[in-house]
Amino acid sequence: MDKYHIGTRARGFVKEYLREIKNDVDKEQTQKKYVPHMTLIRPFTTKNETRLIETFENFCSQQKELIPFTIEDFDAFYNPERIFYVKIRENQKLVDFINSLETSLIGKIKYIQKEIKEDNGRTLHLTISQGIPDFKVFRKLNKQLPIDQYLLRVYLLKNKLILREYDFPLERMLTRDEAKNDFLFKETINAFTEKTGLVPSQDGFIRVRENIYAPKRLALQRFLSSSLKG
């Protein structure tokens, strides 16, 4: 039976930073193509994929406010193998988004496994890798953290491949090919800047001055977004 899950991928600087850490720790390169990601809806099955896609798109299209979040510390848990992750700072807006998405899927999906929760509730995290033998080294790698991010896209995976991805700055659903298109992601960043007045960079977010000359502003956006190749 086909397996699905919903989440978001790390992009740009954060993606490369977390991959570099993973590669430093995973000397044997057991998972060469593993993509750092945050699972929003754990693995499930469905009897009606068309209805699932429609529900996913309808729900995401109602989320007009871009949701910020911050990654801040490394840790690990077992499920049943070690899952290495970076913690997401407590964020009620993100929790509310996930809970509402879960509610919209009631009666349309069947979960494959039980949800793992800490004593204080849901553990928001960005998964880096699985099965690395020794995680103590992660405790020494916090010098780049915390890092601020925004929820720009949310994917719907089918059998570990992107089926659809919703783009919040562009306010539309993407096909698999569109989701993998680097040029289109630059358009996502440009739309993000237009909505927030912020440009993402390796040093965090840079606020674009309102009185900057328009062509220079566009050139700045394109230059910085080019460094965020997904």
Backbone as CSV, one residue per row, in Angstrom:
resi,resn,N_x,N_y,N_z,CA_x,CA_y,CA_z,C_x,C_y,C_z
1,MET,0.849,-1.203,0.000,0.000,0.000,0.000,0.884,1.252,0.000
2,ASP,0.452,2.265,-0.711,1.213,3.509,-0.781,1.268,4.191,0.589
3,LYS,2.437,4.755,0.883,2.639,5.460,2.143,2.869,6.944,1.879
4,TYR,2.269,7.788,2.706,2.354,9.236,2.554,2.847,9.858,3.853
5,HIS,3.387,11.059,3.766,3.538,11.900,4.948,3.660,13.348,4.488
6,ILE,3.459,14.264,5.423,3.466,15.692,5.129,4.547,16.353,5.974
7,GLY,5.329,17.234,5.351,6.393,17.905,6.084,6.946,19.079,5.311
8,THR,8.100,19.556,5.745,8.764,20.664,5.061,10.255,20.387,5.000
9,ARG,10.896,20.775,3.907,12.328,20.529,3.694,13.156,21.732,4.122
10,ALA,14.352,21.448,4.640,15.321,22.527,4.861,15.835,22.981,3.506
11,ARG,15.992,24.296,3.350,16.475,24.849,2.085,17.638,25.799,2.328
12,GLY,18.374,26.090,1.249,19.406,27.105,1.294,20.505,26.831,2.307
13,PHE,20.893,27.890,3.042,22.009,27.803,3.981,21.772,26.743,5.042
14,VAL,20.564,26.680,5.601,20.269,25.719,6.667,20.430,24.291,6.163
15,LYS,19.960,24.020,4.966,20.104,22.686,4.371,21.573,22.303,4.261
16,GLU,22.397,23.202,3.715,23.815,22.896,3.534,24.533,22.776,4.878
17,TYR,24.176,23.619,5.837,24.775,23.581,7.168,24.489,22.248,7.853
18,LEU,23.223,21.807,7.831,22.857,20.556,8.487,23.444,19.350,7.759
19,ARG,23.526,19.426,6.438,24.158,18.336,5.690,25.639,18.226,6.021
20,GLU,26.294,19.379,6.183,27.714,19.374,6.525,27.937,18.719,7.878
21,ILE,27.078,19.043,8.843,27.175,18.429,10.166,26.926,16.928,10.072
22,LYS,25.907,16.543,9.330,25.582,15.129,9.172,26.745,14.385,8.549
23,ASN,27.373,14.965,7.543,28.487,14.303,6.868,29.709,14.194,7.773
24,ASP,29.915,15.197,8.636,31.032,15.142,9.576,30.861,14.004,10.566
25,VAL,29.618,13.762,10.984,29.342,12.732,11.985,29.216,11.355,11.343
26,ASP,28.563,11.313,10.184,28.323,10.048,9.494,29.492,9.774,8.547
27,LYS,30.596,9.330,9.096,31.807,9.135,8.309,31.648,8.077,7.228
28,GLU,30.750,7.123,7.451,30.556,6.058,6.477,29.521,6.421,5.414
29,GLN,28.922,7.613,5.535,27.952,8.087,4.554,26.844,7.061,4.316
30,THR,26.207,6.658,5.416,25.174,5.630,5.316,23.923,6.132,4.609
31,GLN,23.714,7.451,4.598,22.536,8.022,3.944,22.964,9.241,3.132
32,LYS,23.523,9.002,1.979,24.122,10.075,1.185,23.096,11.107,0.723
33,LYS,21.863,10.706,0.448,20.873,11.616,-0.119,19.809,12.042,0.890
34,TYR,20.076,11.858,2.164,19.078,12.191,3.168,18.874,13.701,3.230
35,VAL,17.631,14.137,3.144,17.299,15.562,3.137,16.805,15.985,4.520
36,PRO,17.455,16.963,5.165,16.953,17.463,6.452,15.518,17.958,6.293
37,HIS,14.639,17.519,7.199,13.221,17.854,7.039,12.514,17.862,8.389
38,MET,11.352,18.511,8.421,10.491,18.500,9.585,9.189,17.795,9.215
39,THR,8.898,16.687,9.884,7.645,15.983,9.656,6.519,16.711,10.384
40,LEU,5.485,17.070,9.644,4.317,17.722,10.234,3.208,16.711,10.502
41,ILE,2.996,15.806,9.555,2.012,14.730,9.701,2.733,13.411,9.486
42,ARG,2.772,12.560,10.495,3.518,11.311,10.439,2.953,10.369,9.359
43,PRO,3.690,9.320,8.978,3.286,8.457,7.861,1.872,7.906,7.988
44,PHE,1.192,7.860,6.847,-0.200,7.399,6.819,-0.528,6.789,5.467
45,THR,-1.692,6.183,5.384,-2.226,5.669,4.119,-3.560,6.354,3.852
46,THR,-4.032,6.240,2.627,-5.339,6.803,2.274,-5.986,5.946,1.204
47,LYS,-7.302,5.931,1.190,-8.048,5.204,0.169,-8.439,6.106,-0.990
48,ASN,-8.237,7.416,-0.814,-8.670,8.364,-1.836,-7.611,9.461,-1.977
49,GLU,-6.644,9.241,-2.881,-5.552,10.194,-3.046,-6.042,11.534,-3.576
50,THR,-7.014,11.510,-4.473,-7.541,12.755,-5.035,-8.122,13.642,-3.945
51,ARG,-8.910,13.043,-3.054,-9.503,13.814,-1.951,-8.407,14.312,-1.003
52,LEU,-7.379,13.506,-0.789,-6.258,13.905,0.060,-5.577,15.148,-0.499
53,ILE,-5.281,15.149,-1.793,-4.617,16.294,-2.427,-5.494,17.536,-2.340
54,GLU,-6.786,17.371,-2.576,-7.712,18.508,-2.505,-7.766,19.087,-1.089
55,THR,-7.827,18.206,-0.091,-7.875,18.659,1.300,-6.594,19.385,1.676
56,PHE,-5.461,18.827,1.262,-4.153,19.430,1.522,-4.071,20.824,0.912
57,GLU,-4.466,20.957,-0.338,-4.407,22.259,-1.012,-5.377,23.252,-0.383
58,ASN,-6.597,22.821,-0.118,-7.595,23.723,0.458,-7.149,24.243,1.821
59,PHE,-6.582,23.361,2.632,-6.138,23.781,3.960,-4.990,24.779,3.845
60,CYS,-3.981,24.438,3.064,-2.806,25.307,2.955,-3.163,26.666,2.355
61,SER,-4.100,26.691,1.430,-4.465,27.939,0.763,-5.123,28.924,1.727
62,GLN,-5.620,28.431,2.861,-6.248,29.306,3.854,-5.238,29.924,4.818
63,GLN,-3.979,29.440,4.761,-2.931,29.965,5.641,-2.264,31.150,4.960
64,LYS,-2.714,32.335,5.255,-2.218,33.547,4.597,-1.004,34.156,5.298
65,GLU,-0.875,33.917,6.604,0.242,34.481,7.359,1.433,33.530,7.314
66,LEU,2.616,34.041,6.946,3.820,33.222,6.936,4.250,32.923,8.373
67,ILE,4.574,31.658,8.647,4.874,31.230,10.012,6.383,31.162,10.235
68,PRO,6.917,31.963,11.165,8.354,31.888,11.483,8.611,30.774,12.493
69,PHE,9.821,30.232,12.473,10.231,29.294,13.504,11.746,29.376,13.647
70,THR,12.273,28.843,14.754,13.701,28.928,15.049,14.241,27.554,15.421
71,ILE,15.351,27.146,14.780,16.023,25.917,15.170,17.125,26.288,16.148
72,GLU,17.285,25.459,17.242,18.127,25.973,18.315,19.034,24.971,19.022
73,ASP,18.890,23.664,18.851,19.741,22.747,19.602,19.671,21.361,18.985
74,PHE,20.749,20.583,19.103,20.791,19.226,18.569,20.434,18.209,19.645
75,ASP,19.812,17.103,19.199,19.462,16.030,20.136,19.159,14.770,19.335
76,ALA,18.709,13.701,20.027,18.393,12.444,19.356,17.346,11.688,20.157
77,PHE,16.578,10.810,19.476,15.682,9.885,20.155,15.668,8.582,19.352
78,TYR,14.955,7.581,19.849,14.917,6.270,19.203,13.522,5.978,18.669
79,ASN,13.462,5.434,17.393,12.144,5.203,16.797,12.162,4.132,15.682
80,PRO,12.660,2.912,15.827,13.406,2.374,16.968,14.904,2.690,16.886
81,GLU,15.393,3.114,15.705,16.798,3.493,15.584,16.976,4.956,15.974
82,ARG,18.243,5.378,16.137,18.486,6.764,16.519,18.013,7.723,15.426
83,ILE,17.259,8.723,15.834,16.863,9.817,14.955,17.597,11.058,15.448
84,PHE,18.467,11.620,14.613,19.199,12.818,14.991,18.469,14.037,14.455
85,TYR,18.300,15.027,15.297,17.483,16.163,14.896,17.967,17.444,15.548
86,VAL,17.460,18.547,15.028,17.682,19.842,15.655,16.319,20.329,16.148
87,LYS,16.290,20.779,17.396,15.034,21.172,18.018,14.476,22.450,17.409
88,ILE,13.156,22.521,17.371,12.460,23.743,16.983,11.978,24.424,18.257
89,ARG,12.345,25.684,18.411,11.919,26.441,19.597,10.395,26.427,19.706
90,GLU,9.918,26.365,20.938,8.471,26.334,21.184,7.769,27.430,20.377
91,ASN,6.766,27.032,19.623,6.145,27.938,18.661,4.665,27.596,18.536
92,GLN,3.813,28.379,19.167,2.386,28.059,19.188,1.740,28.177,17.816
93,LYS,2.202,29.122,17.001,1.628,29.262,15.658,1.872,28.018,14.814
94,LEU,3.076,27.466,14.931,3.399,26.255,14.181,2.616,25.066,14.711
95,VAL,2.497,24.959,16.031,1.712,23.881,16.644,0.259,23.973,16.213
96,ASP,-0.300,25.171,16.216,-1.697,25.360,15.807,-1.892,24.969,14.340
97,PHE,-0.919,25.316,13.500,-0.989,24.943,12.087,-1.031,23.430,11.935
98,ILE,-0.150,22.724,12.638,-0.085,21.263,12.546,-1.370,20.633,13.073
99,ASN,-1.837,21.115,14.221,-3.058,20.551,14.810,-4.257,20.753,13.890
100,SER,-4.364,21.920,13.278,-5.476,22.193,12.367,-5.379,21.331,11.112
101,LEU,-4.150,21.119,10.623,-3.959,20.249,9.462,-4.377,18.825,9.798
102,GLU,-3.989,18.340,10.976,-4.406,17.007,11.419,-5.934,16.889,11.456
103,THR,-6.563,17.922,11.986,-8.023,17.913,12.085,-8.669,17.844,10.706
104,SER,-8.112,18.560,9.741,-8.683,18.570,8.386,-8.578,17.212,7.707
105,LEU,-7.666,16.366,8.193,-7.437,15.057,7.569,-8.208,13.921,8.240
106,ILE,-8.917,14.233,9.320,-9.681,13.199,10.026,-10.685,12.541,9.069
107,GLY,-10.688,11.208,9.064,-11.599,10.460,8.205,-11.090,10.255,6.791
108,LYS,-9.959,10.867,6.475,-9.410,10.769,5.121,-8.116,9.975,5.064
109,ILE,-7.468,9.753,6.234,-6.208,9.034,6.278,-6.215,8.054,7.449
110,LYS,-5.273,7.103,7.412,-5.060,6.163,8.516,-3.579,6.157,8.847
111,TYR,-3.233,6.482,10.089,-1.831,6.544,10.485,-1.217,5.151,10.540
112,ILE,0.053,5.072,10.149,0.763,3.800,10.124,1.363,3.482,11.485
113,GLN,1.789,4.511,12.216,2.417,4.300,13.513,1.890,5.297,14.526
114,LYS,2.082,4.982,15.802,1.644,5.876,16.859,2.559,7.092,16.925
115,GLU,2.013,8.187,17.395,2.795,9.416,17.541,3.679,9.327,18.773
116,ILE,4.947,9.748,18.611,5.879,9.792,19.735,5.862,11.195,20.328
117,LYS,5.557,11.285,21.614,5.518,12.592,22.274,6.373,12.579,23.531
118,GLU,6.952,13.734,23.834,7.652,13.905,25.095,6.617,14.101,26.197
119,ASP,7.082,14.118,27.450,6.165,14.294,28.577,5.398,15.600,28.491
120,ASN,6.027,16.618,27.873,5.375,17.932,27.794,4.660,18.151,26.465
121,GLY,4.442,17.053,25.707,3.677,17.166,24.474,4.497,16.922,23.226
122,ARG,4.095,17.533,22.123,4.732,17.332,20.834,6.155,17.882,20.810
123,THR,7.069,17.119,20.207,8.446,17.576,20.039,8.634,18.062,18.610
124,LEU,8.689,19.363,18.426,8.936,19.912,17.103,10.416,19.806,16.789
125,HIS,10.751,19.247,15.624,12.154,19.055,15.299,12.358,18.935,13.801
126,LEU,13.579,19.190,13.383,14.011,19.051,11.996,14.961,17.861,11.957
127,THR,14.542,16.763,11.325,15.342,15.543,11.292,16.558,15.737,10.394
128,ILE,17.737,15.340,10.910,18.978,15.453,10.153,19.357,14.126,9.524
129,SER,19.269,13.038,10.313,19.665,11.734,9.796,19.184,10.650,10.736
130,GLN,19.354,9.392,10.301,18.946,8.238,11.087,20.089,7.235,11.166
131,GLY,20.204,6.579,12.328,21.081,5.441,12.453,22.554,5.717,12.606
132,ILE,22.974,6.972,12.844,24.397,7.256,13.044,24.816,6.689,14.408
133,PRO,25.949,5.973,14.505,26.326,5.256,15.722,26.474,6.108,16.975
134,ASP,27.074,7.286,16.901,27.388,8.044,18.108,26.902,9.478,17.956
135,PHE,25.994,9.925,18.855,25.424,11.263,18.713,26.013,12.287,19.680
136,LYS,26.959,11.881,20.545,27.486,12.818,21.528,28.167,14.007,20.880
137,VAL,28.757,13.795,19.704,29.438,14.889,19.024,28.483,16.023,18.695
138,PHE,27.180,15.744,18.566,26.209,16.783,18.248,26.162,17.854,19.327
139,ARG,26.506,17.488,20.556,26.465,18.444,21.653,27.472,19.572,21.447
140,LYS,28.464,19.367,20.616,29.542,20.328,20.421,29.333,21.222,19.208
141,LEU,28.195,21.089,18.547,28.034,21.737,17.251,26.974,22.831,17.249
142,ASN,26.848,23.566,18.334,25.780,24.553,18.450,26.207,25.985,18.149
143,LYS,27.421,26.184,17.673,27.919,27.551,17.516,27.154,28.351,16.470
144,GLN,26.531,27.686,15.479,25.765,28.394,14.457,24.322,28.647,14.875
145,LEU,23.900,28.050,15.979,22.505,28.142,16.386,22.318,29.255,17.420
146,PRO,21.139,29.832,17.551,19.918,29.516,16.803,19.899,30.115,15.387
147,ILE,19.011,29.558,14.537,18.835,30.050,13.176,17.343,30.262,12.936
148,ASP,16.975,31.465,12.528,15.571,31.778,12.242,15.200,31.313,10.834
149,GLN,13.976,30.804,10.714,13.465,30.311,9.436,11.995,30.710,9.286
150,TYR,11.455,30.476,8.089,10.021,30.634,7.845,9.510,29.377,7.153
151,LEU,8.251,29.063,7.413,7.606,27.937,6.738,7.178,28.416,5.352
152,LEU,8.031,28.203,4.353,7.773,28.690,3.003,6.996,27.688,2.167
153,ARG,7.303,26.420,2.347,6.630,25.366,1.586,6.343,24.174,2.487
154,VAL,5.288,23.435,2.162,4.964,22.181,2.840,4.718,21.133,1.771
155,TYR,5.382,19.988,1.889,5.253,18.943,0.870,4.291,17.840,1.303
156,LEU,3.762,17.145,0.306,3.007,15.903,0.486,3.796,14.817,-0.224
157,LEU,4.351,13.880,0.543,5.168,12.809,-0.023,4.343,11.543,-0.237
158,LYS,4.663,10.841,-1.308,4.081,9.531,-1.582,5.226,8.571,-1.869
159,ASN,5.374,7.560,-1.020,6.457,6.578,-1.177,7.820,7.262,-1.305
160,LYS,8.052,8.253,-0.428,9.322,8.979,-0.300,9.625,9.930,-1.453
161,LEU,8.665,10.158,-2.324,8.829,11.108,-3.423,7.782,12.205,-3.303
162,ILE,8.151,13.438,-3.663,7.205,14.547,-3.593,6.055,14.325,-4.567
163,LEU,4.845,14.336,-4.033,3.647,14.245,-4.862,3.139,15.645,-5.192
164,ARG,3.060,16.486,-4.162,2.692,17.886,-4.319,3.454,18.688,-3.263
165,GLU,3.575,19.992,-3.495,4.154,20.883,-2.488,3.424,22.219,-2.562
166,TYR,2.982,22.702,-1.399,2.283,23.997,-1.387,3.279,25.098,-1.070
167,ASP,3.218,26.162,-1.869,4.124,27.302,-1.732,3.348,28.465,-1.131
168,PHE,3.676,28.860,0.106,2.922,29.909,0.796,3.195,31.308,0.242
169,PRO,4.436,31.691,-0.037,4.645,33.018,-0.622,3.970,33.173,-1.985
170,LEU,4.014,32.125,-2.822,3.387,32.182,-4.150,1.901,31.872,-4.096
171,GLU,1.449,31.335,-2.950,0.032,31.026,-2.720,-0.526,30.071,-3.766
172,ARG,0.190,28.980,-4.023,-0.328,27.982,-4.965,0.346,26.631,-4.767
173,MET,-0.326,25.590,-5.277,0.190,24.237,-5.224,1.197,24.023,-6.346
174,LEU,2.227,23.232,-6.061,3.252,22.907,-7.041,3.225,21.419,-7.361
175,THR,3.506,21.085,-8.602,3.707,19.698,-8.985,5.085,19.252,-8.511
176,ARG,5.386,17.966,-8.680,6.708,17.474,-8.300,7.811,18.201,-9.068
177,ASP,7.631,18.347,-10.370,8.651,19.019,-11.181,8.838,20.467,-10.747
178,GLU,7.746,21.159,-10.448,7.842,22.551,-9.998,8.528,22.635,-8.637
179,ALA,8.232,21.676,-7.754,8.824,21.684,-6.427,10.342,21.519,-6.480
180,LYS,10.830,20.843,-7.509,12.268,20.585,-7.647,12.971,21.647,-8.494
181,ASN,12.218,22.618,-9.001,12.759,23.629,-9.905,13.442,24.756,-9.113
182,ASP,14.762,24.882,-9.272,15.513,25.887,-8.522,15.118,27.314,-8.907
183,PHE,14.826,27.535,-10.191,14.431,28.873,-10.624,13.121,29.285,-9.950
184,LEU,12.181,28.356,-9.856,10.901,28.673,-9.222,11.085,28.966,-7.738
185,PHE,12.056,28.302,-7.095,12.299,28.596,-5.686,12.817,30.019,-5.505
186,LYS,13.566,30.523,-6.478,13.995,31.914,-6.425,12.783,32.841,-6.474
187,GLU,11.778,32.466,-7.253,10.541,33.246,-7.285,9.845,33.199,-5.924
188,THR,9.931,32.053,-5.263,9.387,31.924,-3.911,10.059,32.914,-2.967
189,ILE,11.395,33.000,-3.044,12.140,33.920,-2.189,11.781,35.367,-2.507
190,ASN,11.639,35.690,-3.790,11.256,37.051,-4.169,9.878,37.410,-3.631
191,ALA,8.945,36.452,-3.716,7.593,36.692,-3.195,7.628,36.846,-1.673
192,PHE,8.473,36.054,-1.020,8.652,36.169,0.434,9.128,37.568,0.804
193,THR,10.099,38.075,0.048,10.639,39.411,0.315,9.568,40.479,0.117
194,GLU,8.765,40.342,-0.925,7.699,41.304,-1.172,6.696,41.332,-0.024
195,LYS,6.437,40.165,0.590,5.444,40.089,1.660,5.992,40.563,3.003
196,THR,7.289,40.334,3.238,7.834,40.580,4.573,8.827,41.736,4.646
197,GLY,9.385,42.124,3.496,10.443,43.119,3.509,11.770,42.550,3.962
198,LEU,11.884,41.205,3.992,13.093,40.534,4.449,13.738,39.746,3.318
199,VAL,15.070,39.704,3.338,15.825,38.879,2.396,16.642,37.884,3.209
200,PRO,16.476,36.563,2.986,17.260,35.583,3.732,18.701,35.547,3.264
201,SER,19.627,35.319,4.212,21.042,35.196,3.888,21.691,34.272,4.900
202,GLN,22.979,34.013,4.741,23.684,33.145,5.680,23.791,33.761,7.062
203,ASP,23.636,35.057,7.166,23.729,35.743,8.451,22.365,36.047,9.058
204,GLY,21.332,35.437,8.516,19.986,35.697,9.008,19.199,36.502,8.002
205,PHE,18.199,37.239,8.467,17.347,38.011,7.579,17.803,39.465,7.520
206,ILE,17.850,39.993,6.316,18.212,41.387,6.082,16.948,42.136,5.681
207,ARG,16.656,43.226,6.383,15.470,44.000,6.027,15.798,44.942,4.874
208,VAL,14.956,44.885,3.829,15.133,45.746,2.668,14.506,47.095,2.961
209,ARG,15.280,48.162,2.845,14.766,49.506,3.119,13.690,49.871,2.105
210,GLU,12.646,50.527,2.595,11.520,50.878,1.734,11.927,51.843,0.621
211,ASN,12.917,52.687,0.880,13.259,53.716,-0.097,14.388,53.299,-1.040
212,ILE,14.762,52.011,-0.989,15.826,51.574,-1.891,15.330,51.623,-3.331
213,TYR,16.204,52.018,-4.242,15.830,52.121,-5.643,15.417,50.753,-6.169
214,ALA,14.251,50.660,-6.808,13.631,49.381,-7.166,14.549,48.426,-7.914
215,PRO,15.246,48.860,-8.972,16.125,47.915,-9.679,17.221,47.354,-8.792
216,LYS,17.770,48.193,-7.899,18.795,47.709,-6.987,18.202,46.694,-6.017
217,ARG,16.980,46.960,-5.600,16.310,46.037,-4.686,16.098,44.681,-5.347
218,LEU,15.642,44.684,-6.578,15.421,43.432,-7.293,16.733,42.697,-7.512
219,ALA,17.783,43.443,-7.844,19.093,42.815,-8.046,19.593,42.183,-6.754
220,LEU,19.370,42.869,-5.611,19.771,42.324,-4.321,19.024,41.037,-4.022
221,GLN,17.717,41.029,-4.280,16.919,39.830,-4.050,17.454,38.659,-4.864
222,ARG,17.706,38.911,-6.149,18.152,37.830,-7.019,19.530,37.332,-6.630
223,PHE,20.412,38.251,-6.230,21.757,37.850,-5.834,21.724,36.966,-4.593
224,LEU,20.956,37.400,-3.575,20.913,36.637,-2.338,20.146,35.342,-2.502
225,SER,19.074,35.351,-3.297,18.302,34.125,-3.479,19.089,33.081,-4.245
226,SER,20.065,33.543,-5.050,20.899,32.601,-5.796,21.750,31.759,-4.863
227,SER,21.984,32.258,-3.645,22.775,31.509,-2.663,21.927,30.498,-1.942
228,LEU,20.602,30.486,-2.232,19.680,29.583,-1.541,19.238,28.443,-2.439
229,LYS,20.060,28.118,-3.407,19.716,27.035,-4.318,19.370,25.783,-3.527
230,GLY,18.126,25.256,-3.745,17.638,24.143,-2.960,18.322,22.874,-3.221
